[in-house]
Amino acid sequence: MPSDAPFIPLAVPVTGAAEARNLQACIDENFVSSVGPFVTRFEEMVAASTGAAGAVATSAGTTGLHVALVAAGVTRDDLVVLPTFTFIASANAIAHCGALPWLMDIEAKSWNLDLDQLDSEFRRHTQRDGGILRHRATGRRIAAVMPVYCLGMPLDFDRLNAFAEEWGVPVVADAAAAIGVRWRGQPLAAAGLLSVISFNGNKTATAGGGGMVVSRDKELIALVRHLTTTARTSADYTHDRVGFNYRLTNLQAAVGCAQMERLDELVAAKRRISAVYERAFSQIPGIVPFPNPPGAESGCWFSGLVIEDSRLPSPVSLSSALRDKRIEARTFWKPVHLQAPFADAPRAESLRVSEDLWQRVLTLPCSTNLSEAEQDRVIGVVRDLLHA
Ligand SMILES: *Cc1c(COP(=O)(O)O)cnc(C)c1O
């Protein structure tokens, strides 16, 4: 393929006539800011699709995570359990509360929080102190557990809820990339207290930018709404606590509504793309597919492969060779414990799986409008590079 071949991006938004129509309606009705019918409709659509009792739109996934943690009671000097293999935004949201992540490992079969390790860390490294669960080494209160649905892959909702019940610790899920997921038929909001979805431009469905906090608990949803709208108690500028301006605009929600209308199609496209890559590379020795554990209906946000055999080219060299062929491919998350701002965060006894995995992952083009011909081209180039 010549180097002037069309560029194939990693993951871009796909918008069209429905988005344009909704945006025009915002202008026609002069609802361009945080007041307007699309915000409410967007919230209702996401609540319905995730099995939630309610949803609150936020300016980003990150701000949604921040406000969800505050609503769950996370405060200064607390610890929040977090898998180290995640996007930095999860850890930043914890830091924005004045808290620190307690970093744990992932399990190899799902790339999600290792629930066995979580259990053993709690048994070995926490103690009750006047009803408050504390981390022994630091004395910090353990305020929440934040699982991350890596690549849009849910983890065992039943086990997660049983754990939260046993220890009395709230679960706030980073479900940023997980719109459309189910665990053994249960929708996203069935897990934990609060879940947060991102509608950033590179996610399966986008609002340009934005987030959504969902829950089965109506009172919590009301609290999140209160916090995102400056904690105002009346129209005369009275506020009862330190709140946030984390609202989404009607313009963004207009795009989000159009995307939600064809969510099934978008998720189906993601799953199809992922399955095609899996089939294409399954015969190549030293390559393993992204995880696909039983019980999980993944949203397949990102697709790609794992280089198991160190004699094969590394993801870094593959992504640069692919760039020369006008194909965007990227390495994946560098774990949080290797990031300067979180180098001193408490961590589990072992982070072996994350440390072993992160430099072996390559993500490949997976926009929902990726054509069969484009995907064939990507597969052909990757095969050639692996065999060279
Ligand atoms: C995208 C993403 C976020 C952040 O969402 P924004 O809307 O970009 O703020 C957080 N966590 C994970 C796991 C993500 O993939």
The ligand as an ORCA input file, in Angstrom:
! r2SCAN-3c Opt
* xyz 0 1
  C     -11.954      7.897     28.958
  C     -11.644      7.431     30.322
  C     -11.754      8.294     31.431
  C     -11.947      9.784     31.331
  O     -13.072     10.225     30.713
  P     -13.108     11.734     30.143
  O     -14.486     11.878     29.654
  O     -12.074     11.804     29.051
  O     -12.784     12.654     31.263
  C     -11.580      7.758     32.698
  N     -11.300      6.463     32.882
  C     -11.170      5.603     31.858
  C     -10.901      4.159     32.143
  C     -11.330      6.059     30.545
  O     -11.172      5.182     29.529
*
